[in-house]
Amino acid sequence: MQYRELGNTNLKVSQITLGTMTWGEQNTEAEAHAQIDMALAHGVNLIDAAEMYPVPPRPETQGLTENYLGTWLKNSGKRDQVLIATKATGPARKPHNPRHIRGGVNNFDRKGLTEALNGSLERLQTDYVDLYQLHWPDRSVNCFGHLNYTHLPEEDTVPIEETLTILADFIQSGKVRHIGISNETPWG
């Protein structure tokens, strides 16, 4: 396995990451654990999850992916051998977005992000995540198959400076080592 430095962090991540978005929908807990064991045996050290997984997002399965990873972490005792990335669900502006997570008010303000992070840490059964990401920006963007951006002039968003301050506080507290964003535009 080859490894690369993740951005400008001190994390050396495997070129292949274990994605987990089907755990709890298409894969059982036992299958998830077997996938982790196989990935580690082949040198994979980064596991990517999200509070909204599995997909498709449904209230009945929400959080199972992190739960499965959490039981593996607890039972294996190998937390120090893996890097965990997870993501906070963003605002539910479009009809397909998960409105069942945190009551559908998923802005990246202090209340929302604190609730998201603490929920993820509880499901993951760990005290920290190595990479905490915003699953998508706190503004409308083309993602998840949607084309033709439509500007919403009255869109209620949290200023990125506020969100970054909150994320910096998470790092300062030791609950997060590094931050990032997923499903962002090149402009963003």
C-alpha positions in Angstrom: 0.0 0.0 0.0 1.2 3.5 -0.8 0.6 6.4 1.6 0.3 10.1 1.1 0.2 13.1 3.5 -3.4 14.3 3.8 -3.4 17.9 2.7 -1.1 19.9 5.0 -1.7 17.6 8.0 0.7 15.2 9.6 -1.6 12.3 8.7 -0.2 9.6 6.3 -3.3 8.0 4.7 -3.5 5.0 2.4 -4.2 5.8 -1.2 -7.2 3.6 -0.9 -9.9 4.5 1.7 -12.5 2.2 3.0 -15.9 3.8 2.2 -18.8 2.8 4.5 -22.0 4.4 3.1 -23.7 1.0 2.5 -23.2 -0.4 6.0 -26.7 -0.8 7.6 -28.5 -0.8 4.3 -26.7 -3.2 1.9 -24.2 -4.6 4.4 -24.7 -6.2 7.8 -22.6 -5.4 10.9 -20.7 -8.7 10.5 -20.0 -7.8 6.9 -18.8 -4.3 7.9 -16.5 -5.8 10.4 -15.1 -8.3 7.9 -14.5 -5.4 5.4 -12.6 -3.4 8.0 -10.4 -6.5 8.9 -9.7 -7.1 5.2 -8.9 -3.5 4.5 -6.5 -3.3 7.4 -4.8 -6.5 6.3 -4.1 -4.9 3.0 -2.7 -1.7 4.5 -5.8 0.6 4.3 -5.7 2.9 7.3 -8.5 5.5 6.6 -12.2 4.7 7.1 -14.7 7.2 5.8 -18.1 7.5 7.5 -20.9 10.1 8.0 -23.6 10.8 10.5 -26.3 10.4 7.7 -25.1 7.0 6.5 -26.2 4.6 5.2 -27.6 5.7 1.9 -30.3 6.1 0.9 -30.8 8.2 4.0 -33.8 6.9 6.0 -34.8 7.5 9.6 -34.8 3.7 10.3 -31.2 3.2 9.4 -29.6 6.6 10.1 -26.4 6.2 12.1 -26.0 2.5 11.6 -22.8 2.9 9.6 -21.1 4.8 12.5 -22.6 2.3 15.0 -21.0 -0.6 13.0 -17.6 1.1 12.9 -18.0 1.9 16.6 -18.6 -1.7 17.6 -15.6 -2.8 15.5 -13.4 -0.1 17.3 -14.6 -1.3 20.7 -14.3 -5.0 20.1 -11.0 -4.9 18.2 -9.1 -2.5 20.4 -7.4 -1.2 17.2 -8.4 2.5 17.4 -4.7 3.5 17.2 -4.3 1.5 13.9 -7.0 3.4 11.9 -7.8 7.0 10.9 -11.5 7.8 11.2 -13.1 10.4 8.9 -16.8 11.3 9.4 -19.0 14.1 8.2 -21.7 16.4 9.6 -24.9 16.5 7.6 -25.6 19.9 6.1 -28.8 21.9 5.7 -31.7 20.0 4.2 -32.8 22.4 1.5 -33.8 20.1 -1.3 -36.6 17.5 -1.1 -34.1 14.5 -1.2 -32.0 15.7 1.7 -32.3 14.0 5.0 -34.8 16.0 7.0 -34.9 13.4 9.8 -31.3 14.2 11.1 -31.2 16.6 14.0 -34.8 17.6 13.2 -33.9 18.8 9.7 -32.2 21.9 11.1 -28.8 21.0 10.0 -27.0 24.3 9.8 -23.4 24.5 10.7 -23.9 26.7 13.7 -22.6 25.8 17.2 -25.8 23.9 18.3 -26.0 21.9 15.1 -22.3 21.0 14.8 -21.9 20.2 18.5 -24.9 17.9 18.3 -23.6 16.3 15.1 -20.1 15.7 16.5 -21.2 14.4 19.9 -23.6 12.0 18.2 -20.9 10.7 15.9 -18.4 10.3 18.7 -21.1 8.3 20.7 -21.9 6.0 17.8 -18.2 5.6 16.9 -17.4 4.8 20.5 -14.3 7.0 20.4 -13.2 10.3 22.0 -12.0 11.9 18.7 -12.1 11.7 14.9 -9.1 12.2 12.8 -10.9 14.1 10.0 -14.2 15.9 10.6 -15.8 17.2 7.5 -18.9 19.2 6.5 -20.8 16.8 4.2 -21.7 19.7 1.9 -21.6 23.5 2.3 -24.1 25.5 4.3 -25.4 27.0 1.1 -27.1 25.7 -2.0 -24.7 23.9 -4.4 -25.0 21.4 -7.2 -24.3 18.0 -5.7 -25.7 14.5 -5.5 -26.8 14.6 -9.2 -28.5 18.0 -9.2 -27.5 20.3 -12.1 -28.3 23.8 -13.0 -27.6 25.8 -9.9 -30.4 28.2 -8.8 -29.5 31.2 -6.7 -31.6 31.6 -3.6 -31.2 35.3 -2.6 -32.9 34.9 0.8 -31.0 31.7 1.7 -30.4 31.4 5.4 -26.8 30.3 5.9 -24.3 30.4 8.7 -21.2 32.5 7.8 -18.2 30.3 7.1 -16.2 32.3 9.7 -18.6 31.2 12.4 -18.5 27.6 11.2 -14.7 27.6 11.1 -14.5 29.1 14.6 -16.7 26.2 15.9 -14.5 23.6 14.1 -11.4 25.3 15.6 -12.9 24.9 19.0 -13.5 21.2 18.3 -9.8 20.9 17.5 -8.8 22.8 20.6 -10.9 20.4 22.7 -9.2 17.4 21.2 -12.4 15.9 19.8 -11.2 16.6 16.2 -7.7 16.4 14.8 -8.3 18.0 11.4 -11.2 19.4 9.4 -12.3 19.4 5.8 -15.3 19.6 3.5 -16.9 17.0 1.2 -19.0 17.7 -1.9 -17.8 21.3 -2.5 -17.6 23.1 -5.7 -14.3 24.2 -7.3 -15.3 27.8 -6.6 -16.1 27.0 -2.9 
